[in-house]
Amino acid sequence: MNNSLAMKQSKGYRAFAFVILFLLAVFFIFPLYWIITGSFKTAAAINAQQPQWFPLEPTLMNYTKLFSQPAFRWLANTVIMAVGAMVLTCLTAALAGYALAKKRFYGRKILFSLLVCAMALPKQVIVIPLLQEMNFLHLHDTLWAVILPTVGWPFGVFLMKQFSETIPTEMLEAARVDGAGELRTFFSVVFPMIKPGVGALAIFTFVNSWNDYFLQLIMLNSRTQWTISLGIARLQGEMASDFGLIMAGAALAAIPIVAIFIAFQKYFTQGIAMGAVKG
């Protein structure tokens, strides 16, 4: 009797959880759906008082007008910027996190404390020194000006340190006994074990770099160096009433983010699960 009651309660909880998750999924997906469908609507359909939940007269005119602008160049700049920042941040954060977790050197605790303090420092506070540094290196108005400031992301080092601490010291000692150097030990032993954390960090870094409109606005001036975020913002200023064109640009900007999340979804969920167990 008790078992049957418990099974009914369990099924009830699962059904309730499914309904809640479904509603949340619809709530978060609907804006993306509205942008994508709106990019195929005519101006009359977008501005109609009675909203069209699906384009009754689909058109590619919005994308035609978008590609008359250097939209592909903006998109390529953004992809290069986000992928470059993602790869360099994951590599440097993994190396630094491993060193802070498994190496013993003078000032290690002080360095980690400064790193934690830097996580609370807003980017707006250091934007002027960053701008001066990029001007000194003659990198202002280039993609490197938005890639390099992201590479030393304190959160990434902190995350990789937490994952590196789970690596058994015996495995590292065994690799050294077998004659492996530091780099070989890292890439052969350490990196495979912290891969879920690297996958999670890759998504965080990619999305953060892709959406970092403030830094892009400060560092990039030339139209040929604009990212898709800057391009869409300028289109909103130049063509404020053309919502179809703006939606087409937003839909184009969303595609790479969705693609990178799908590609790293397995590692992202593993990383979040491992972090929850550690916490």
Secondary structure as GFF3:
##gff-version 3
##sequence-region A 1 279
A	DSSP	alpha_helix	2	38	.	.	.	ID=ss1
A	DSSP	alpha_helix	43	47	.	.	.	ID=ss2
A	DSSP	alpha_helix	61	68	.	.	.	ID=ss3
A	DSSP	alpha_helix	71	102	.	.	.	ID=ss4
A	DSSP	alpha_helix	108	119	.	.	.	ID=ss5
A	DSSP	three_ten_helix	123	125	.	.	.	ID=ss6
A	DSSP	alpha_helix	127	136	.	.	.	ID=ss7
A	DSSP	alpha_helix	144	151	.	.	.	ID=ss8
A	DSSP	alpha_helix	154	164	.	.	.	ID=ss9
A	DSSP	alpha_helix	169	177	.	.	.	ID=ss10
A	DSSP	alpha_helix	182	185	.	.	.	ID=ss11
A	DSSP	pi_helix	186	190	.	.	.	ID=ss12
A	DSSP	alpha_helix	191	193	.	.	.	ID=ss13
A	DSSP	alpha_helix	195	210	.	.	.	ID=ss14
A	DSSP	alpha_helix	213	219	.	.	.	ID=ss15
A	DSSP	three_ten_helix	223	225	.	.	.	ID=ss16
A	DSSP	alpha_helix	228	238	.	.	.	ID=ss17
A	DSSP	alpha_helix	243	263	.	.	.	ID=ss18
A	DSSP	alpha_helix	265	278	.	.	.	ID=ss19
###
